Structure formats: C-alpha cells, structure tokens
Amino acid sequence: MRWLLVKDLQILKRSPLLVALLVVYPVVIALMIGFALSSPPGKPTVAVYDAVPSGRGAVSIGNQKIDIAHYANQLFDSITPIRVSSRAAAIAKVQGGQAQAALIIPADIIDQINGLITQGVGSPTVELFLNSRDPLERQFAEQAISARASQVEQAVSKQVLRVAVTDLRQVLNGGTLQFLGQNVPILGLRNARAIVQGTIDTLPVNSALKPALKQVVNFADLAIGGFSFATPVLGSIGSPLTIRQVELAGRTTPTASYAAAIAVIVSLMFVGVLLAAGLLALERSENAYSRLVRGLITPGGLLSEKVLLAALGAAAVTLLMSAFVSLFVHLDWARFPLWVAALVLGGLAFAALGVAIGGLARDVSVASLMAFVLSLPIAFVALVPGDAVSGTLKSILDAVAFVFPFRAALQAAANAFSGAAPGIGWPLVHLAVLALVFGALARLAMRRFSAS
Amino acid sequence: MTTGTQTAQPGATVAVRALTKRFGSRTALDRVGFELRSGEVAAIIGPNGAGKTTLLSIIAGVLDPTEGEVARPSGTGRFGWVPQEPALYSKLSVAENLRLFARLERVSDPEQAVDAMLAQTGLTDRAGEEVGRLSGGNQQRVNIAIGLLSEPPALLLDEPSASLDPRQRERLWEFIAGLAERGTTILFSTHNVAEAERYASRVLVLGDGELLFTGTPAELERAVHTEDRTPGDFETAFVRFLHDRGH
C-alpha cells in the first residue's frame, strides 16, 4: 500500500492544475455558501403575543403622552408577525416550527416604562423566544428583532427627550403645567430672576413685599421639583427597553462559526469525494486494476489506500482552511484535537462515498462528474432547515441527510469549532459507520471491475 | 469445484485443467485443458466471444474460474501478465512505472530489475520520459517489461500487437522470440491468424468457450478436409475448421 500511496502522490504532484482546481474550487464555493447563509434575505416569521390591553399603550410624561403602541408597531415592519392570544400559543408556534421566534409583550409593560421614566426605577422587559435548533435562523430572527427594537428604543428616547427639553424650557422661561387636572402657571427662572431683581432694585429696605417673595419661593419649589423630575427622564433615554432572550432547544452555535463549519465541510466533501472517486477510477482508466489485484494488492487494500489518501488530503486542506478562517471568525483553538477528529472522520466518510462512486465509473472524468453531481444535492438536502418544509418531506429529507455524511460532519465540525449542540460523540460514531458502509458498497461496486 | 493455482507436472510450465467459467447462465469457458512447456510459444485463436481473453485472465489470476485449476511449476512466481491495453500510469515515467511494479511484485532488487528491463526493452534512454508521451509501440514494450519484472516462467499476452504498426509489430515479435529462446513460455491471444501461424509453435483454437484444437499450425491445416483449399493458406484452413465444427 505504501508504494501505491507514493505513486498516487507522484501523480497528484504532476497534475498541479487538477490539484489547484480541487482545492480552490471547493474553497470558493464553500466561502460563497458561507457568506450567503450568513446573510439570509427576507423577514423572519415571529409569533407575537401582545398582552397590553387595547387603548393602554400610552405613557404620560409630565403634561404629555407618548404612544408606545405606535412605536411598537414599527417593530412589525421587519418581521412577519403571527398574532396569537397567549404566551403558551406563541411558544408553541416556535416549537412547532411555524415561527422562528416568539415575542411576548407583558401586560404591565406600559407601567414598567412609566415607572422608569417618572421614577428612574425598573427595567421594562419583553421576552424573545428563539429557536436555537438552527443557528442561522436563530441569528436571523434575533438580528431582525434586535435591530428594529433598537430603532423603536431610539424613537421613544427621542420623544422622551423632546418632552424633557420642553419641561426644562418651561422651568426656564415659564408657561403652564397640567397638574391633577388643573392648569398651573409656571413663572420660569428668568421671570423670577427679573422680579426678584426688580424688587431688590426698587423697594426700600424692610419693605413688606411678602407676596412677591412668596412667588419666588413657590417657583423655587417648582424648579427643584422640575429638575428632579427631569433627571430620571433623561436617565431613561439610553435604553428604556430590555429584551430577555430565551433559547428553546439546547445550546446555540455562534452563527459565524457555524457558517465557517459549513464552508469547511463543503470543502471537505468536495476534496474527499472527488479525490477518492478520481483516484479509484484512475486505476481503471489506466487499465492497471487487473494488474494490481492479481496478487499485488487486495481489492480491499486498494480501496483503503484511496480512502486514506483522499481523507487525509481533504482533512489537511480543510484544517488549513479552518486555521485561515479563524483569523476572521472566532473558532475555539482549545478544541483543536476535536477539529482534527471531526475533519479526519468526516474525510474518511466522504472518501468512502467517493470510492463507492469511483467504483461505478469507468474513467476519471465520469467519476468526477458523478461525484460532483451527487455532492451538491447531498449538501443542500442536509442544509435545508427542518422547519422550512412540512412533515413528510421533512422526514424524507432527514432520512436522506442521515445516510450521507454531510449533516453528521457538519454537526461534528460545528461542535468542534464552538462547542455547539449536539455533542460531537454521536456525529463521530455516525461518520465512522457511514465510512464502513460506503467502503463496503465500494467493494461491491469493484466487482464490476473484474467482471468487465 | 476446484479453483486456484496448483503445481504443474514435471516439464510443464503452464498446466490448465478443466477450466470452466460461467457468467450467470452463459458459459464463457467449458472444461478447457492443456499444458505448455518451457520456451514454447502458443497462440490462442478463435472468433470474437470465443473466450480467449477470459481464458488468459483466469490463467493470469485476474479472474477466478468457476471450476478447474491452473498449475505452475513449484517454486516459481506468478505468471507475467500483459493486458491488451497498456496497464501503465501515464503520468509516471517509464522507470517509475517499472520501479512501482517491481516493488509491488516484491522483487528482491527493484533497481537492478528496472535497469535490466530497460536494457532488455531498449528503453534505457527513455527511462525518465512520461509514459503518456511514448508511442503506442514503446508503451507496449513497457507493458511487456512490467510483465517480465519478476522473471516469470511464462508470459501471458492478450492481443499484444493489436494497436501496433507493422514495424512495431515486427520488433515486438523479435523481442518475444528472444524471450522464448531464453526459456520463457509464451501464451498469447490474437485475431491475426497469420501472426499465429508465423510466430507460434502451437495454436489453441477456441470456439464458444470450447477448446476445439491444439497442435501446430501445420497440423491444423492437415486437419481440415477440403479440396478447394489453396495449399499453405492457414487462414482459409482456420475458417474452414471453424465452419466444419459449426462455428
């Protein structure tokens, strides 16, 4: 086997264009897929339960009202809302796959906001339930809601600031303030100053000007009250709303590292499958197979050599790719041994699939075409979000994804890169079993070599 | 069912005994048996589909027989095998191809064997050239050289001259004659009946998987009973022979 490995490496070394294509092409495809998946289009579907009673969506600040409900409706511009009648129904929509997230607005949210604005205490909170089964969808929904929530916050803050500034101007210049249903005239600091200054300038010492001085005292009281009122208002401008996120299933994969895992596994698949299929088909197209298996090497040994070379080659390329990607995306280097395990076992499974394809082809070009044509649907089937399709089709796609290595390799790599759910143990076992199964299928396919 | 390689009787380099090969319900070979001695040059001739390549493939060990056995002298290695299409890696050089197969054949001194084969086939000056750039004739020489690397007692060639021009063919047969003179048994298949008559000391006629005749070309001509046959026309005798036996 050693000399066959040397021979195959010599052949690859003398085919630099082929090797470059084999490496560059899948890397480019993988990066494009990763980029596309990390920027999904459209609006996420979000189940919304708004418990605020109708007509109670306004917050009073001083003598003005801010219609929070008006601003909250802007949130729905960036999502496709499904209105539901209870918190449980909203959560059920996420669990059932009809919505990517659930937004729960509590009944006392207006009171909470009032408390924050008028007293500077409390933290108005809405709940956001996210489906963490698919990290990309999770991130997509979270980004859409958070971005819009931030805009709503800014709009509310701007309105609150406008109210606060108006109040401060009244304190400064005077005006009328609504208090307990009555119009209360406010003198204003400038006027008070002018009155006090005029009084001081014109009245003799010890003059009994108690009413005017009383006005000044009253204004001073109001001014103190006005400033103490304005302080919490301004303090609430920064972030009046808190979004409490709840994950519905397992841990989450940071989207960037998940996209990196997709890119890496697409490359692993292309290099592993194409290399193994091509190397095996080469033995047939060069007519060397009959010479080799008449005692020089067993068919099983020949298959093992092809699988080993393709798997290690694919793992080496994708390890380098992962190291490069880690310059831009956080991948957990402390888990490096798991990177190696995931990529080597994934490589073995893909290479075994490759020799099964190569066993069916008569020459390298046919094997490469078959490998390419089969690889793309395998990847796409594994990447279709489970919640994007309905029952029977989902079961079929799951079954197809289960019998090919892509999904298991992706789960293993995602876990290796960031500790994402599910764990890495089962995907690695799955990959090892698939490698054996496809190896056995390849051995069956090779019987056609001898018979033809 | 008896299969596998057994020991040949003393004097016989290749002993084929009751070889039968079935592909499903089709019988490709039916109880074929013969022996070849050292230095003998034998040709397998017959119409298309007669089982020539199947017979050679079984003797070479590429295919397993359904029944029967192939024997060789005790203490000798496997037979040399030269498939019809050159079985070479076109991206490797002549020497690299020879070295690879010498190592796979576990030849005791691969480098010496490579040098010897390069000299024997007259390819020493082309040793570093990629096989894919060689002419068909030179590729066939490398193909044969690989079959001879382990100094086999017999060399099996499947239509060795099929893709060669007359000059290359001539050189090939000179080379094979030299091997036979040095004691290597030669068994080849061919569609070219004249070539069989000219270079083989013995012909094996196959028809529908049966061994219909084994003997010298002259004996085959004598075996054909015809009045209109031109004396010395081996090809006509061969066709008549097949016709007389319903093939």
Chai-1 contact restraints between the chains, C-beta under 6 A:
chainA,res_idxA,chainB,res_idxB,connection_type,confidence,min_distance_angstrom,max_distance_angstrom,comment,restraint_id
A,W3,B,L100,contact,1.0,0.0,6.0,A-B,restraint_1
A,W3,B,R103,contact,1.0,0.0,6.0,A-B,restraint_2
A,W3,B,L104,contact,1.0,0.0,6.0,A-B,restraint_3
A,K7,B,L100,contact,1.0,0.0,6.0,A-B,restraint_4
A,I11,B,K91,contact,1.0,0.0,6.0,A-B,restraint_5
A,R14,B,K91,contact,1.0,0.0,6.0,A-B,restraint_6
A,E286,B,Y89,contact,1.0,0.0,6.0,A-B,restraint_7
A,N287,B,P83,contact,1.0,0.0,6.0,A-B,restraint_8
A,N287,B,E85,contact,1.0,0.0,6.0,A-B,restraint_9
A,N287,B,A87,contact,1.0,0.0,6.0,A-B,restraint_10
A,A288,B,A87,contact,1.0,0.0,6.0,A-B,restraint_11
A,S290,B,V62,contact,1.0,0.0,6.0,A-B,restraint_12
A,S290,B,P83,contact,1.0,0.0,6.0,A-B,restraint_13
A,R291,B,A87,contact,1.0,0.0,6.0,A-B,restraint_14
A,R294,B,A60,contact,1.0,0.0,6.0,A-B,restraint_15
A,R294,B,G61,contact,1.0,0.0,6.0,A-B,restraint_16
A,R294,B,V62,contact,1.0,0.0,6.0,A-B,restraint_17
A,G295,B,G61,contact,1.0,0.0,6.0,A-B,restraint_18
A,G295,B,R78,contact,1.0,0.0,6.0,A-B,restraint_19
A,L296,B,L104,contact,1.0,0.0,6.0,A-B,restraint_20
